[in-house]
Amino acid sequence: MPYGMRDNGRLPSSVHESASWRIRGIVPDFTLEDVWALPARGGGEDFSALLELVTSFDPAQVESRPARFLWRLRDRLGTWLGLGKIRVPAGGADPATGDLPIPGTRETTLAGRLPGDLRGTVVDMDFGSLPFVPLYRTNDEMAAEVSNQTVHGVVHVGWADQGDSRHQGQMAVYVKPRGLFGRAYMALIKPFRYWIVYPALMRQFEQRWNRRAGRG
C-alpha cells in the first residue's frame, strides 16, 4: 500500500506533488482535486497496457448499481440542464459545451501550453464514449482534458516508480470550476465520488487488470 493511502484508495496530494510529473508545469493555475492509487502494478513496460485499460473503461457499465445510477443521472442532468455530458458518441464531442474558455483565461484548451516535445504524442489515443481529449503521453504519464458547463478538468495517469523495477498506477484530477455554480457543484458531488463512484470504479478496474495479468 502506497504511503499515506486511505482505505478507499485516495492518496494525499503530497504524493503526487512530490513527483516530477510534467503536468504540474502545464496546469499551475488549476487545483489538484483528487489523487488516487490505481489497483494496477507492474514493470516499466506495462504502462501501455495501463493506458489501454484506462481509455477503454466505461464507468457507466460498472457492476455497482449505485455507481451506475449516479453516473447515468449525471448524464441525464447534463442533457436537461445543459451542463455538458459525461458520455458522448465514440470519437465525438459534446456540442453542449462548445468552445468554452478555461476559467480565468482566453484559452479553450491546454494544448497550446504544451512544450514542443509533448506535442503530437497522442495522435492515436481515443477515450471512446468518454468526453476526454488527450493532451500528451510520455513513457510514464498521460494527461487528457475535459470541458463542460461546470468545470474545465484534467485527468492525469502516472506510472509511479516504487523501486526495484516496480510501478503502480496513480490518477490525479485537476480542476478549474466555472464560477460559484461550478464550485458548488463540485462540493455537492464530492461525497458521492469519494464513497460510491470511485471505489466502485477501482474495484472493477482491479478485476480487469488482474484478468489481463492472468490473476483473475
C-alpha positions, 0 to 999 in steps of 0.5 A: 500500500502506497504511503499515506493511502486511505482505505478507499484508495485516495492518496494525499496530494503530497504524493503526487506533488512530490513527483516530477510529473510534467503536468504540474508545469502545464496546469499551475493555475488549476487545483489538484482535486483528487489523487488516487492509487490505481489497483494496477502494478507492474514493470516499466513496460506495462504502462501501455497496457495501463493506458489501454485499460484506462481509455477503454473503461466505461464507468457507466457499465460498472457492476455497482448499481449505485455507481451506475445510477449516479453516473447515468443521472449525471448524464441525464442532468447534463442533457436537461440542464445543459451542463455538458455530458459525461458520455458522448458518441465514440470519437465525438464531442459534446456540442453542449459545451462548445468552445468554452474558455478555461476559467480565468483565461482566453484559452479553450484548451491546454494544448497550446501550453504544451512544450514542443516535445509533448506535442503530437504524442497522442495522435492515436489515443481515443477515450471512446464514449468518454468526453476526454481529449488527450493532451500528451503521453510520455513513457510514464504519464498521460494527461487528457482534458475535459470541458463542460458547463461546470468545470474545465478538468484534467485527468492525469495517469502516472506510472509511479516508480516504487523501486526495484523495477516496480510501478503502480498506477496513480490518477490525479484530477485537476480542476478549474470550476466555472464560477460559484455554480461550478464550485458548488457543484463540485462540493455537492458531488464530492461525497458521492465520488469519494464513497460510491463512484470511485471505489466502485470504479477501482474495484472493477478496474482491479478485476480487469487488470488482474484478468489481463495479468492472468490473476483473475 
